[in-house]
Amino acid sequence: MHELSLADGMLKTVLEAAKKENAKKIKSIKLEMGEILLVNTEQLTFCFDVISKGTIAEGAKLEITFLKPRAICNKCGKEFNINSENDFPLLHISCDCGSNDVKILSGREFNIKSIKIEEN
């Protein structure tokens, strides 16, 4: 379950940032996640809720935006969206030119965009 390790890393990062701002409470966290990560948002939220108990992040709301994956063909240079329904697993991605020599440009991100805090 990689959701637990993602939640753990996120918690450590937001607690460190909140400490620098002398936060009394973390109210919400805005995240951007690439669809290729295949993160189950319910599991991520559950894991975060469990591991944040007893911290200033307890009860914080996760606001998640998913980013569409993109790739570029190394043969013809065309950039294109990866369709999660047709192109997973990633080994089967191919360009309109027929080449499967592609490079993933985006879709694997896990970014903490902002945190909303309550200051002392």
Backbone torsions as a table, in degrees:
resi	resn	phi	psi	omega
1	MET	NA	98.3	-179.3
2	HIS	-75.9	-11.2	176.7
3	GLU	-60.5	-36.2	179.3
4	LEU	-65.0	-44.5	179.9
5	SER	-68.0	-35.0	176.1
6	LEU	-65.9	-43.6	179.1
7	ALA	-63.5	-40.5	-179.9
8	ASP	-63.4	-47.5	178.7
9	GLY	-62.8	-40.9	179.0
10	MET	-63.5	-45.1	-179.4
11	LEU	-60.3	-45.9	179.8
12	LYS	-60.0	-42.5	-178.4
13	THR	-66.5	-45.7	-177.3
14	VAL	-71.9	-33.4	176.7
15	LEU	-65.3	-39.6	178.3
16	GLU	-65.0	-44.2	178.9
17	ALA	-65.0	-41.5	-179.6
18	ALA	-65.5	-37.3	178.8
19	LYS	-61.7	-40.9	179.2
20	LYS	-63.1	-28.2	-179.0
21	GLU	-96.4	7.0	-177.7
22	ASN	55.0	42.5	-178.2
23	ALA	-73.1	143.4	175.2
24	LYS	-90.8	-31.1	-175.5
25	LYS	-154.6	141.5	170.8
26	ILE	-98.0	120.1	-175.2
27	LYS	-92.2	-40.4	-179.6
28	SER	-154.6	159.0	-179.8
29	ILE	-133.7	124.2	176.7
30	LYS	-96.3	126.5	-178.5
31	LEU	-120.7	150.1	167.8
32	GLU	-119.7	128.5	-179.7
33	MET	-132.2	135.3	174.9
34	GLY	-74.0	142.1	-178.7
35	GLU	-63.1	-25.8	-178.3
36	ILE	-64.5	-25.0	179.2
37	LEU	-64.0	-21.9	-179.7
38	LEU	53.4	45.9	-179.8
39	VAL	-81.5	131.4	173.5
40	ASN	-85.4	111.5	-173.4
41	THR	-65.3	-32.8	177.7
42	GLU	-65.8	-41.9	178.1
43	GLN	-67.7	-41.2	178.5
44	LEU	-60.2	-46.5	179.7
45	THR	-62.8	-44.2	178.5
46	PHE	-59.9	-49.1	179.8
47	CYS	-59.7	-44.8	179.5
48	PHE	-62.1	-43.3	179.4
49	ASP	-60.2	-41.2	-178.4
50	VAL	-68.4	-48.9	-174.2
51	ILE	-78.8	-15.6	179.6
52	SER	-89.8	-5.4	179.1
53	LYS	-56.7	134.3	179.1
54	GLY	83.1	3.4	177.2
55	THR	-113.3	173.5	177.9
56	ILE	-71.7	-7.2	177.8
57	ALA	-92.7	-3.3	-179.8
58	GLU	-58.4	129.2	179.7
59	GLY	84.8	-1.0	179.6
60	ALA	-64.5	140.9	179.7
61	LYS	-90.0	133.0	175.1
62	LEU	-93.4	124.1	177.3
63	GLU	-110.9	110.6	-169.9
64	ILE	-112.2	129.2	172.7
65	THR	-114.5	130.6	179.2
66	PHE	-94.4	138.9	179.5
67	LEU	-104.2	131.6	179.7
68	LYS	-70.2	138.1	178.2
69	PRO	-77.2	144.7	177.5
70	ARG	-131.2	153.7	179.1
71	ALA	-140.0	165.8	174.7
72	ILE	-129.7	139.7	178.7
73	CYS	-82.8	126.3	178.9
74	ASN	-75.4	-12.8	179.8
75	LYS	-88.3	-53.4	-175.5
76	CYS	-106.8	-10.6	177.4
77	GLY	84.0	3.3	-178.5
78	LYS	-73.8	134.1	171.9
79	GLU	-93.6	141.2	-179.0
80	PHE	-152.1	158.0	175.7
81	ASN	-77.5	145.1	174.0
82	ILE	-94.4	125.1	-179.9
83	ASN	-89.5	114.8	-175.0
84	SER	-60.7	-27.6	-179.8
85	GLU	-76.1	-35.5	-174.8
86	ASN	-100.9	-25.6	-169.9
87	ASP	-103.4	-1.0	175.2
88	PHE	-94.1	137.6	2.2
89	PRO	-69.8	159.0	-173.8
90	LEU	-61.4	-19.4	-179.6
91	LEU	-65.1	-17.0	-176.6
92	HIS	-101.3	11.4	-179.8
93	ILE	-71.7	133.1	174.8
94	SER	-142.8	153.3	179.9
95	CYS	-83.3	165.4	176.2
96	ASP	-60.9	-23.7	-179.7
97	CYS	-77.7	-7.4	178.4
98	GLY	99.7	-10.4	-179.1
99	SER	-79.6	142.2	173.1
100	ASN	-109.4	16.8	175.1
101	ASP	-87.1	81.6	-175.3
102	VAL	-122.7	155.6	177.4
103	LYS	-117.9	132.1	177.2
104	ILE	-75.0	124.9	178.9
105	LEU	-95.0	-37.2	-178.1
106	SER	-155.2	166.0	179.3
107	GLY	120.5	-3.4	179.5
108	ARG	-112.3	11.3	-175.5
109	GLU	-71.4	151.4	168.1
110	PHE	-143.8	92.1	-173.5
111	ASN	-114.6	133.4	169.7
112	ILE	-88.7	109.7	-176.1
113	LYS	-82.0	-38.3	179.1
114	SER	-166.1	160.0	172.5
115	ILE	-129.9	140.6	177.0
116	LYS	-101.8	123.7	-175.7
117	ILE	-122.4	163.0	171.1
118	GLU	-109.8	121.3	-176.7
119	GLU	-86.7	160.7	177.6
120	ASN	-65.4	NA	NA
